[in-house]
Amino acid sequence: MLDIATGYNKYKFLGNDFLTWLWFIIENEINIKELINSEHKIISFQIGNSIVLENMLGDKLKEKISIKGDEAGLEEGKTALKKGAVVTSINLILNIDEEEYKFSIKGESLNITGFKTPSFKSENNKDDIEGAILEKAFFCEKIYNLIDLLFNKFMEKRSSEAFKNKDIHEIRKWIKN
């Protein structure tokens, strides 16, 4: 049995690979709804206002590239990818049907931070506070389930022969362009 710390250190790269793959499918407009067989009418991602990449320069040296801002271009990020960097954190805007969510994902742990859900009506009585909390929990569960489905699809693809023979070449071609 694998020790937790050993397993974490051995496989922590998978989250960063996942975020890099997620950027690839967003930029190439791959239909996420079809990818995960969702019943929602529309599922679309956009890169939000920040992305962080890291490139290992040696045993202990890391180069960290942070791109922030609402109108920031991602050219520097693509240049970092060309040099071997991977995405370690990404801010995303997700539209599911008519609902908009904003959040960031950390690659190393797949933690979701800065979560902003669609707004909802709330009145200032005790019953509505409970309803608002339940609605927030529902929104959170929806996003966690979607990210889980995407990560599972990524792991399924990454461990397949098609990934080695076809998908990795498409990702490398995207990085070079």
Backbone as CSV, one residue per row, in Angstrom:
resi,resn,N_x,N_y,N_z,CA_x,CA_y,CA_z,C_x,C_y,C_z
1,MET,0.848,-1.191,0.000,0.000,0.000,0.000,0.879,1.234,0.000
2,LEU,0.497,2.212,-0.787,1.259,3.440,-0.957,1.013,4.389,0.210
3,ASP,2.081,4.878,0.819,1.983,5.878,1.862,1.355,7.144,1.262
4,ILE,0.550,7.863,2.019,-0.152,9.037,1.498,0.829,10.079,0.978
5,ALA,1.847,10.393,1.731,2.822,11.409,1.306,3.567,10.955,0.057
6,THR,3.920,9.678,-0.011,4.612,9.150,-1.189,3.708,9.214,-2.413
7,GLY,2.469,8.802,-2.250,1.509,8.857,-3.354,1.264,10.281,-3.815
8,TYR,1.156,11.192,-2.863,0.935,12.600,-3.207,2.102,13.137,-4.035
9,ASN,3.312,12.908,-3.569,4.490,13.403,-4.288,4.676,12.724,-5.639
10,LYS,4.299,11.458,-5.711,4.483,10.711,-6.956,3.492,11.128,-8.039
11,TYR,2.259,11.484,-7.645,1.208,11.738,-8.623,0.680,13.176,-8.640
12,LYS,1.324,14.090,-7.926,0.811,15.463,-7.881,0.881,16.163,-9.242
13,PHE,1.693,15.678,-10.145,1.793,16.264,-11.485,0.496,16.109,-12.277
14,LEU,-0.338,15.128,-11.921,-1.551,14.868,-12.696,-2.523,16.048,-12.666
15,GLY,-2.610,16.739,-11.542,-3.483,17.911,-11.461,-3.016,19.016,-12.383
16,ASN,-1.701,19.238,-12.428,-1.155,20.259,-13.327,-1.364,19.867,-14.785
17,ASP,-1.167,18.602,-15.097,-1.431,18.110,-16.453,-2.905,18.299,-16.812
18,PHE,-3.779,18.041,-15.846,-5.218,18.211,-16.056,-5.548,19.661,-16.406
19,LEU,-4.978,20.605,-15.660,-5.263,22.016,-15.927,-4.711,22.451,-17.280
20,THR,-3.552,21.931,-17.647,-2.988,22.229,-18.962,-3.896,21.669,-20.047
21,TRP,-4.382,20.444,-19.876,-5.321,19.823,-20.811,-6.625,20.623,-20.874
22,LEU,-7.088,21.105,-19.721,-8.316,21.897,-19.677,-8.154,23.182,-20.490
23,TRP,-7.003,23.834,-20.369,-6.726,25.020,-21.178,-6.755,24.650,-22.664
24,PHE,-6.172,23.508,-23.000,-6.170,23.028,-24.390,-7.588,22.843,-24.914
25,ILE,-8.455,22.176,-24.154,-9.809,21.926,-24.667,-10.629,23.215,-24.733
26,ILE,-10.346,24.171,-23.838,-11.044,25.456,-23.891,-10.628,26.212,-25.148
27,GLU,-9.333,26.322,-25.378,-8.830,27.079,-26.538,-9.207,26.431,-27.866
28,ASN,-9.345,25.137,-27.887,-9.685,24.440,-29.128,-11.187,24.195,-29.258
29,GLU,-11.945,24.793,-28.352,-13.406,24.743,-28.383,-13.953,23.332,-28.518
30,ILE,-13.353,22.417,-27.780,-13.843,21.035,-27.749,-15.129,21.033,-26.928
31,ASN,-16.150,20.377,-27.409,-17.462,20.377,-26.780,-17.429,19.587,-25.472
32,ILE,-17.425,20.300,-24.376,-17.340,19.670,-23.052,-18.613,18.905,-22.739
33,LYS,-19.748,19.427,-23.178,-21.027,18.744,-22.962,-20.985,17.333,-23.534
34,GLU,-20.472,17.191,-24.753,-20.360,15.875,-25.379,-19.262,15.043,-24.738
35,LEU,-18.181,15.702,-24.339,-17.045,15.007,-23.741,-17.447,14.236,-22.488
36,ILE,-18.318,14.837,-21.667,-18.714,14.192,-20.411,-20.140,13.644,-20.449
37,ASN,-20.770,13.673,-21.627,-22.144,13.175,-21.789,-23.117,13.825,-20.806
38,SER,-23.163,15.140,-20.816,-23.991,15.881,-19.881,-25.388,16.102,-20.438
39,GLU,-26.346,16.192,-19.529,-27.731,16.461,-19.930,-28.014,17.962,-20.019
40,HIS,-27.079,18.805,-19.601,-27.273,20.260,-19.684,-27.288,20.696,-21.149
41,LYS,-27.999,21.793,-21.415,-28.076,22.317,-22.779,-26.739,22.893,-23.221
42,ILE,-26.120,23.656,-22.336,-24.863,24.340,-22.670,-23.893,24.193,-21.505
43,ILE,-22.658,23.842,-21.830,-21.563,23.898,-20.868,-20.395,24.524,-21.602
44,SER,-19.956,25.675,-21.110,-18.806,26.310,-21.751,-17.886,26.908,-20.702
45,PHE,-16.599,26.781,-20.965,-15.571,27.346,-20.101,-14.888,28.491,-20.826
46,GLN,-14.399,29.443,-20.051,-13.512,30.491,-20.533,-12.408,30.645,-19.499
47,ILE,-11.239,31.043,-19.975,-10.173,31.372,-19.039,-10.566,32.679,-18.375
48,GLY,-10.479,32.734,-17.061,-10.843,33.938,-16.323,-9.722,34.955,-16.310
49,ASN,-9.501,35.561,-15.152,-8.548,36.666,-15.077,-7.170,36.290,-14.542
50,SER,-6.881,35.005,-14.393,-5.513,34.641,-13.988,-5.189,33.196,-14.347
51,ILE,-3.912,33.003,-14.603,-3.381,31.663,-14.857,-1.939,31.676,-14.359
52,VAL,-1.547,30.611,-13.677,-0.189,30.498,-13.146,0.428,29.238,-13.719
53,LEU,1.661,29.375,-14.213,2.392,28.244,-14.770,3.715,28.110,-14.032
54,GLU,4.234,26.896,-13.986,5.542,26.645,-13.385,6.361,25.784,-14.316
55,ASN,7.647,26.083,-14.319,8.590,25.323,-15.112,9.735,24.918,-14.188
56,MET,10.029,23.636,-14.123,11.137,23.151,-13.308,12.442,23.404,-14.061
57,LEU,13.354,24.130,-13.416,14.624,24.465,-14.057,15.779,23.617,-13.539
58,GLY,15.532,22.810,-12.583,16.548,21.952,-12.001,15.927,21.175,-10.868
59,ASP,16.775,20.607,-10.019,16.244,19.821,-8.911,15.349,20.646,-7.993
60,LYS,15.777,21.846,-7.641,15.027,22.640,-6.682,14.581,23.994,-7.233
61,LEU,14.960,24.297,-8.462,14.640,25.599,-9.029,13.355,25.544,-9.843
62,LYS,12.495,26.562,-9.639,11.255,26.668,-10.391,11.144,28.071,-10.961
63,GLU,10.629,28.136,-12.159,10.278,29.415,-12.761,8.753,29.507,-12.681
64,LYS,8.259,30.596,-12.118,6.821,30.771,-11.951,6.366,31.938,-12.817
65,ILE,5.358,31.711,-13.635,4.818,32.719,-14.536,3.372,32.956,-14.133
66,SER,3.061,34.190,-13.763,1.695,34.553,-13.381,1.152,35.552,-14.387
67,ILE,-0.008,35.259,-14.919,-0.669,36.152,-15.860,-1.994,36.544,-15.214
68,LYS,-2.150,37.843,-14.960,-3.349,38.322,-14.258,-3.922,39.521,-14.972
69,GLY,-5.207,39.680,-14.856,-5.892,40.833,-15.421,-7.024,40.409,-16.326
70,ASP,-8.044,41.240,-16.363,-9.229,40.908,-17.156,-8.944,40.868,-18.652
71,GLU,-8.046,41.684,-19.116,-7.740,41.730,-20.543,-6.342,41.169,-20.846
72,ALA,-5.799,40.399,-19.929,-4.440,39.871,-20.114,-4.412,38.849,-21.240
73,GLY,-3.389,38.952,-22.069,-3.199,37.974,-23.136,-2.494,36.739,-22.597
74,LEU,-2.695,35.640,-23.252,-2.120,34.380,-22.787,-0.890,33.975,-23.587
75,GLU,-0.347,34.901,-24.388,0.812,34.585,-25.219,2.013,34.179,-24.365
76,GLU,2.221,34.890,-23.250,3.340,34.553,-22.372,3.171,33.152,-21.783
77,GLY,1.930,32.786,-21.501,1.653,31.447,-21.003,1.957,30.380,-22.035
78,LYS,1.594,30.652,-23.286,1.901,29.700,-24.352,3.408,29.573,-24.550
79,THR,4.129,30.697,-24.405,5.591,30.653,-24.499,6.161,29.793,-23.370
80,ALA,5.607,29.942,-22.181,6.055,29.125,-21.050,5.778,27.646,-21.307
81,LEU,4.634,27.327,-21.906,4.323,25.934,-22.246,5.354,25.380,-23.220
82,LYS,5.773,26.211,-24.179,6.783,25.779,-25.144,8.091,25.423,-24.455
83,LYS,8.365,26.091,-23.333,9.602,25.835,-22.583,9.446,24.703,-21.575
84,GLY,8.267,24.080,-21.535,8.076,22.933,-20.652,7.269,23.199,-19.401
85,ALA,6.692,24.372,-19.277,5.896,24.700,-18.094,4.556,23.966,-18.130
86,VAL,3.936,23.885,-16.969,2.586,23.342,-16.851,1.746,24.329,-16.050
87,VAL,0.446,24.262,-16.239,-0.470,25.134,-15.514,-0.596,24.611,-14.091
88,THR,-0.374,25.487,-13.111,-0.499,25.086,-11.709,-1.731,25.684,-11.044
89,SER,-2.298,26.711,-11.657,-3.519,27.324,-11.141,-4.193,28.051,-12.297
90,ILE,-5.500,27.970,-12.330,-6.232,28.625,-13.412,-7.553,29.148,-12.885
91,ASN,-7.898,30.354,-13.302,-9.187,30.951,-12.974,-10.105,30.699,-14.157
92,LEU,-11.301,30.230,-13.873,-12.225,29.843,-14.938,-13.575,30.523,-14.783
93,ILE,-14.213,30.743,-15.900,-15.606,31.171,-15.948,-16.351,30.025,-16.623
94,LEU,-17.336,29.499,-15.931,-18.088,28.351,-16.416,-19.544,28.745,-16.583
95,ASN,-20.081,28.470,-17.741,-21.512,28.679,-17.988,-22.163,27.319,-18.152
96,ILE,-23.147,27.071,-17.294,-23.964,25.864,-17.396,-25.386,26.345,-17.624
97,ASP,-25.899,26.034,-18.791,-27.185,26.556,-19.231,-27.142,28.084,-19.094
98,GLU,-27.920,28.674,-18.202,-27.907,30.137,-18.075,-27.242,30.592,-16.778
99,GLU,-26.540,29.719,-16.108,-25.876,30.059,-14.848,-24.389,30.279,-15.094
100,GLU,-23.822,31.314,-14.443,-22.401,31.591,-14.580,-21.703,31.402,-13.238
101,TYR,-20.618,30.650,-13.262,-19.806,30.385,-12.081,-18.391,30.893,-12.357
102,LYS,-17.735,31.405,-11.327,-16.337,31.819,-11.439,-15.585,31.181,-10.281
103,PHE,-14.414,30.625,-10.594,-13.616,29.975,-9.558,-12.215,29.719,-10.088
104,SER,-11.325,29.369,-9.177,-9.964,28.978,-9.539,-9.734,27.552,-9.082
105,ILE,-8.885,26.848,-9.814,-8.506,25.482,-9.442,-6.995,25.451,-9.298
106,LYS,-6.534,24.856,-8.211,-5.112,24.625,-7.988,-4.770,23.235,-8.503
107,GLY,-3.734,23.132,-9.305,-3.396,21.867,-9.944,-2.900,20.798,-8.992
108,GLU,-2.084,21.189,-8.043,-1.456,20.216,-7.155,-2.478,19.458,-6.317
109,SER,-3.542,20.129,-5.896,-4.522,19.498,-5.011,-5.930,19.447,-5.596
110,LEU,-6.142,20.106,-6.723,-7.456,20.275,-7.340,-8.445,20.987,-6.424
111,ASN,-7.915,21.804,-5.497,-8.777,22.628,-4.652,-9.424,23.714,-5.490
112,ILE,-10.672,23.980,-5.191,-11.393,25.063,-5.839,-11.442,26.230,-4.863
113,THR,-11.033,27.404,-5.332,-11.016,28.596,-4.485,-11.714,29.747,-5.199
114,GLY,-12.041,30.792,-4.438,-12.649,31.981,-5.013,-13.947,31.703,-5.738
115,PHE,-14.742,30.808,-5.210,-15.953,30.327,-5.866,-17.059,31.384,-5.834
116,LYS,-17.523,31.801,-6.996,-18.646,32.729,-7.112,-19.745,32.033,-7.887
117,THR,-20.906,31.946,-7.256,-22.039,31.254,-7.855,-22.975,32.257,-8.527
118,PRO,-23.926,31.747,-9.295,-24.936,32.660,-9.841,-25.674,33.348,-8.697
119,SER,-26.103,34.567,-8.935,-26.834,35.273,-7.878,-28.254,34.731,-7.804
120,PHE,-28.823,34.861,-6.638,-30.184,34.406,-6.427,-30.892,35.413,-5.542
121,LYS,-32.226,35.394,-5.605,-33.019,36.318,-4.795,-32.997,35.855,-3.357
122,SER,-32.850,36.801,-2.480,-32.946,36.444,-1.068,-33.718,37.521,-0.341
123,GLU,-34.575,37.085,0.511,-35.311,38.006,1.379,-34.740,37.845,2.767
124,ASN,-34.993,38.780,3.601,-34.359,38.770,4.926,-35.230,38.088,5.977
125,ASN,-35.712,36.919,5.681,-36.377,36.164,6.742,-35.641,34.852,6.951
126,LYS,-35.913,34.218,8.056,-35.155,33.046,8.468,-35.248,31.885,7.466
127,ASP,-36.397,31.661,6.878,-36.569,30.568,5.916,-35.733,30.788,4.665
128,ASP,-35.616,32.026,4.226,-34.835,32.316,3.023,-33.346,32.142,3.246
129,ILE,-32.879,32.368,4.460,-31.461,32.152,4.757,-31.133,30.670,4.621
130,GLU,-31.991,29.833,5.155,-31.785,28.390,5.008,-31.841,27.979,3.543
131,GLY,-32.777,28.532,2.795,-32.883,28.233,1.368,-31.664,28.704,0.600
132,ALA,-31.141,29.878,0.967,-29.947,30.403,0.300,-28.741,29.502,0.549
133,ILE,-28.623,29.011,1.767,-27.509,28.114,2.106,-27.632,26.811,1.322
134,LEU,-28.832,26.278,1.245,-29.045,25.037,0.488,-28.784,25.253,-1.001
135,GLU,-29.184,26.419,-1.518,-28.936,26.698,-2.929,-27.446,26.834,-3.208
136,LYS,-26.711,27.517,-2.307,-25.246,27.623,-2.455,-24.618,26.238,-2.445
137,ALA,-25.059,25.374,-1.520,-24.524,24.012,-1.453,-24.820,23.249,-2.745
138,PHE,-25.995,23.449,-3.313,-26.361,22.806,-4.574,-25.438,23.278,-5.694
139,PHE,-25.179,24.593,-5.768,-24.273,25.131,-6.783,-22.871,24.537,-6.630
140,CYS,-22.395,24.457,-5.399,-21.058,23.896,-5.140,-20.995,22.439,-5.586
141,GLU,-22.006,21.674,-5.223,-22.030,20.261,-5.598,-22.025,20.099,-7.120
142,LYS,-22.769,20.954,-7.809,-22.833,20.897,-9.267,-21.443,21.094,-9.874
143,ILE,-20.695,22.061,-9.378,-19.360,22.351,-9.909,-18.387,21.232,-9.555
144,TYR,-18.405,20.774,-8.302,-17.513,19.690,-7.908,-17.766,18.436,-8.745
145,ASN,-19.031,18.134,-9.000,-19.356,16.962,-9.818,-18.854,17.132,-11.243
146,LEU,-18.999,18.330,-11.806,-18.535,18.587,-13.159,-17.012,18.460,-13.254
147,ILE,-16.300,19.031,-12.294,-14.832,18.937,-12.290,-14.410,17.478,-12.123
148,ASP,-15.107,16.733,-11.267,-14.817,15.299,-11.111,-15.014,14.550,-12.425
149,LEU,-16.109,14.836,-13.114,-16.360,14.184,-14.407,-15.266,14.520,-15.413
150,LEU,-14.880,15.795,-15.460,-13.816,16.200,-16.383,-12.491,15.547,-16.022
151,PHE,-12.167,15.496,-14.732,-10.915,14.869,-14.318,-10.923,13.379,-14.642
152,ASN,-12.046,12.720,-14.407,-12.152,11.294,-14.743,-12.001,11.071,-16.242
153,LYS,-12.585,11.957,-17.054,-12.450,11.842,-18.510,-10.996,12.066,-18.909
154,PHE,-10.342,13.044,-18.272,-8.928,13.293,-18.539,-8.095,12.060,-18.204
155,MET,-8.323,11.460,-17.048,-7.548,10.283,-16.636,-7.811,9.102,-17.575
156,GLU,-9.051,8.955,-17.994,-9.401,7.903,-18.950,-8.643,8.113,-20.262
157,LYS,-8.660,9.355,-20.753,-7.964,9.661,-22.008,-6.449,9.528,-21.842
158,ARG,-5.923,10.050,-20.726,-4.472,10.077,-20.527,-3.878,8.675,-20.419
159,SER,-4.657,7.740,-19.917,-4.142,6.380,-19.765,-4.422,5.507,-20.991
160,SER,-5.001,6.098,-22.023,-5.319,5.323,-23.219,-4.194,5.392,-24.238
161,GLU,-4.197,4.452,-25.147,-3.232,4.451,-26.251,-3.484,5.622,-27.200
162,ALA,-4.752,6.007,-27.346,-5.094,7.128,-28.232,-4.420,8.417,-27.763
163,PHE,-4.281,8.584,-26.462,-3.623,9.783,-25.940,-2.164,9.806,-26.379
164,LYS,-1.511,8.668,-26.231,-0.090,8.580,-26.605,0.104,8.728,-28.104
165,ASN,-0.815,8.180,-28.874,-0.660,8.162,-30.330,-1.231,9.388,-31.032
166,LYS,-2.266,10.018,-30.462,-2.933,11.106,-31.170,-3.038,12.374,-30.337
167,ASP,-3.636,12.276,-29.163,-3.953,13.460,-28.361,-2.722,14.266,-27.972
168,ILE,-1.666,13.603,-27.560,-0.465,14.322,-27.137,0.129,15.118,-28.295
169,HIS,0.016,14.584,-29.509,0.515,15.292,-30.691,-0.334,16.539,-30.976
170,GLU,-1.645,16.441,-30.759,-2.528,17.598,-30.943,-2.219,18.680,-29.907
171,ILE,-1.950,18.265,-28.679,-1.618,19.232,-27.630,-0.289,19.906,-27.948
172,ARG,0.701,19.139,-28.377,2.000,19.728,-28.743,1.865,20.684,-29.924
173,LYS,1.020,20.346,-30.872,0.786,21.223,-32.028,0.131,22.526,-31.563
174,TRP,-0.820,22.439,-30.645,-1.478,23.630,-30.089,-0.459,24.511,-29.371
175,ILE,0.432,23.903,-28.618,1.446,24.669,-27.890,2.383,25.390,-28.851
176,LYS,2.754,24.739,-29.939,3.690,25.354,-30.903,3.059,26.516,-31.661
177,ASN,1.752,26.485,-31.868,1.073,27.555,-32.637,0.784,28.763,-31.793
